[in-house]
Amino acid sequence: MGSGRHASLAFDRAAEIYDQTRGFPPGVGEKVAAALLPHLPRPVRVLEVGVGTGRIARLLLNLDVPVVGIDLSRPMMDHLRGAQPEGAAAVRLIQGDARRLPLAAGAVTAVIAVHVFHLVGDAEQAMNDVLRVIASRGVVAVGWNWHPPDSIGRRVRRAWREIVAKHGADMGAPGLREMEAPVTFFRGRARRHSEILACEWHVARSPRQALEDVEKKTFSSSWVVSEAVFPVCLAELHAWAERELPDLDRPRYELRRFVWHIFSQWRA
Ligand SMILES: C[S@@+](CC[C@H](N)C(=O)[O-])C[C@H]1O[C@@H](n2cnc3c(N)ncnc32)[C@H](O)[C@@H]1O
């Protein structure tokens, strides 16, 4: 089951639904980009690894921050190309692999990565390559959407991971890994680490919606489960939800945050 430890998950299959399913509510993305701005060393030369549809890069560009974006998925980046205003400064896009960045040593002053390293086969190789391409005074910013530990989405994903593990999934495979590992990696190599709360907002979500996300394979944790056992896992998930999440159709009002982890001052 799954695609192995060394494959990466390109998001071609999610390109059409990505902005609709992962887009920020109005005003949130602007705060996410603005929170990063004071931490970007001058001259600002930013590389975004796993740039996707430019959910973050587009907003940095609006703040006059030039961005080079790299991604395995051309269909994801095509959405970004389509969304850029004509004639204005553009995100420079490169189709490539985070494990072998096509940049010279010390070429950029900041690397940002949002919801990426848990998808990269051999993430450690990719994170080492990030350290190669940043200038000695450069920063690495790793960010993600934070959900409370007891949010409906997290509870459903935890149950899903337990069920698919029982059916033989490799939990080290991209898509099933936890997102915190890069923080441990970069914290071990940087003398400075700050955690920044960029924005908080609320959403209304019902358990039924979270189950539908699994069923429709909205998120990568569904893609890595083979067709042979997917229906079995899904049936077990539904049975779990009937037991554990009363009132499946009642929306819950939940907190969301966007958090940046910013690293700098590299150890020799
Ligand atoms: C969850 S999306 C995040 C996109 C964007 N950073 C955002 O926050 O909206 C992950 C992106 O990483 C890309 N990706 C996965 N493995 C990669 C690799 N080895 N090299 C480059 N990009 C990769 C996927 O194609 C996808 O576009």
The ligand as a MOL file (V3000), in Angstrom:
LIG
                    3D

  0  0  0     0  0            999 V3000
M  V30 BEGIN CTAB
M  V30 COUNTS 27 29 0 0 0
M  V30 BEGIN ATOM
M  V30 1 C -0.0720 20.7870 -0.0740 0
M  V30 2 S 0.6080 21.5370 -1.4920 0 CHG=1
M  V30 3 C 1.1280 23.0980 -0.8180 0
M  V30 4 C 1.2270 24.1960 -1.8530 0
M  V30 5 C 1.5360 25.5820 -1.2830 0
M  V30 6 N 2.8010 25.5930 -0.5740 0
M  V30 7 C 0.4220 26.0230 -0.3660 0
M  V30 8 O 0.6230 26.1170 0.8490 0
M  V30 9 O -0.6900 26.2250 -0.8640 0 CHG=-1
M  V30 10 C 2.1670 20.7000 -1.6890 0
M  V30 11 C 2.8900 21.0070 -2.9820 0
M  V30 12 O 4.2010 20.4000 -2.9110 0
M  V30 13 C 4.4920 19.8300 -4.1720 0
M  V30 14 N 5.5440 18.8050 -4.0020 0
M  V30 15 C 5.4640 17.5880 -3.4300 0
M  V30 16 N 6.6490 16.9620 -3.4670 0
M  V30 17 C 7.5260 17.8050 -4.0700 0
M  V30 18 C 8.9140 17.7310 -4.4060 0
M  V30 19 N 9.6490 16.6460 -4.1340 0
M  V30 20 N 9.4760 18.7930 -5.0210 0
M  V30 21 C 8.7550 19.9000 -5.3210 0
M  V30 22 N 7.4400 20.0280 -5.0300 0
M  V30 23 C 6.8290 19.0010 -4.4110 0
M  V30 24 C 3.1490 19.3060 -4.6600 0
M  V30 25 O 3.1180 19.0980 -6.0660 0
M  V30 26 C 2.2090 20.4120 -4.2050 0
M  V30 27 O 2.0130 21.4010 -5.1790 0
M  V30 END ATOM
M  V30 BEGIN BOND
M  V30 1 1 1 2
M  V30 2 1 2 3
M  V30 3 1 2 10
M  V30 4 1 3 4
M  V30 5 1 4 5
M  V30 6 1 5 6
M  V30 7 1 5 7
M  V30 8 2 7 8
M  V30 9 1 7 9
M  V30 10 1 10 11
M  V30 11 1 11 12
M  V30 12 1 11 26
M  V30 13 1 12 13
M  V30 14 1 13 14
M  V30 15 1 13 24
M  V30 16 1 14 15
M  V30 17 1 14 23
M  V30 18 2 15 16
M  V30 19 1 16 17
M  V30 20 1 17 18
M  V30 21 2 17 23
M  V30 22 1 18 19
M  V30 23 2 18 20
M  V30 24 1 20 21
M  V30 25 2 21 22
M  V30 26 1 22 23
M  V30 27 1 24 25
M  V30 28 1 24 26
M  V30 29 1 26 27
M  V30 END BOND
M  V30 END CTAB
M  END
